[in-house]
Amino acid sequence: MTDAASGNVTESAEGESIVYTVDVDNISTTPFVFTVTAPGGASVDFTTAMANQFLAANAGNAGGDTVAAGTAAVYTLELSDGSKTDDITLVFTNAVTGGGDKTVILRNKNKP
């Protein structure tokens, strides 16, 4: 994570997954940023995963469905609907065979 939205996003781990827990009561208009790098490139179904969720891509978001080899993909997200509490799961599929995939879970802190 490169910007924790003034401390309103915390990072933890669940097994091999990275979990970003978002304090939707305090994030308001402050976006948060996380960066993904993959030396051989990666793909993720970002557009579909983010549809109708508690977070949305910020107007300045540069991340998308593909992480170019050797180039950082910068994802800038903002609050969309704090009443939604389903996790958003992003699986970054490594383009390098056997390189291992990485899962990022975006979680509303108010999730029951």
C-alpha positions in Angstrom: 0.0 0.0 0.0 1.4 3.4 -0.9 -1.2 5.7 0.6 -3.4 4.6 3.5 -6.0 7.3 3.0 -4.8 9.2 6.1 -4.6 6.0 8.1 -8.1 4.8 7.3 -6.9 1.7 5.5 -5.0 -1.0 7.3 -3.0 -3.9 5.8 -2.9 -7.5 7.2 -2.5 -11.0 5.9 -4.9 -14.0 5.7 -2.8 -17.0 4.7 -1.1 -15.9 1.5 -3.6 -13.1 0.8 -3.1 -9.4 1.5 -6.1 -7.8 3.1 -6.8 -4.1 3.1 -9.5 -3.2 5.6 -11.1 0.1 4.8 -12.7 2.3 7.5 -15.6 3.4 5.4 -16.9 5.6 8.2 -13.9 7.9 8.0 -12.4 7.5 4.5 -15.1 9.8 2.9 -13.4 11.5 -0.1 -9.8 10.5 0.6 -8.7 7.8 -1.9 -6.2 5.1 -1.0 -3.5 3.7 -3.3 -1.9 0.3 -3.6 0.7 -0.7 -6.2 1.3 -4.1 -7.8 4.5 -5.1 -9.6 5.1 -8.3 -11.5 8.4 -8.8 -13.2 6.9 -11.0 -15.9 3.4 -9.3 -15.9 0.1 -10.3 -14.5 -3.6 -10.2 -15.2 -6.6 -9.5 -12.9 -10.3 -9.1 -13.5 -10.3 -5.6 -11.9 -13.1 -4.1 -13.9 -15.6 -6.8 -13.2 -14.5 -7.3 -9.5 -15.0 -3.5 -8.8 -18.5 -3.2 -10.3 -21.2 -2.2 -7.8 -19.0 -2.5 -4.7 -18.2 -0.4 -1.7 -15.1 0.9 -3.4 -14.7 2.3 -6.9 -11.8 3.3 -9.1 -10.9 6.9 -8.5 -10.8 9.3 -11.5 -7.0 9.2 -11.2 -6.8 5.4 -11.2 -4.1 4.0 -13.5 -4.5 0.3 -12.6 -6.6 -2.0 -14.8 -7.0 -5.6 -15.8 -3.3 -6.0 -16.8 0.0 -5.4 -15.0 2.7 -4.9 -17.6 5.9 -6.7 -17.1 8.4 -4.7 -15.0 6.0 -1.8 -14.7 4.1 -0.8 -11.5 0.3 -0.8 -11.8 -1.0 1.9 -9.4 -4.6 1.4 -8.2 -6.3 4.4 -6.7 -9.7 3.6 -5.0 -12.3 5.7 -3.3 -15.5 5.1 -1.3 -18.5 4.3 -3.5 -21.2 2.9 -1.2 -20.2 2.3 2.5 -23.4 0.3 3.1 -22.1 -2.6 1.0 -20.0 -5.1 3.0 -19.0 -7.8 0.6 -15.3 -8.4 0.2 -13.8 -7.5 -3.1 -11.3 -10.2 -4.1 -8.6 -9.4 -6.7 -6.5 -12.4 -7.9 -3.4 -11.2 -9.7 -2.5 -14.1 -12.0 1.2 -14.2 -12.7 2.2 -14.4 -16.3 5.2 -16.5 -15.4 4.3 -20.2 -15.2 4.9 -21.4 -11.7 5.5 -17.8 -10.5 2.6 -17.9 -8.1 -0.5 -15.8 -8.0 -1.3 -13.1 -5.4 -4.7 -12.3 -3.9 -5.7 -8.9 -2.6 -8.9 -8.7 -0.5 -10.5 -5.3 0.0 -12.7 -5.4 3.1 -15.2 -3.0 4.6 -14.4 -2.7 8.3 -18.1 -2.9 9.0 -18.4 -6.4 7.5 -20.6 -8.5 9.8 
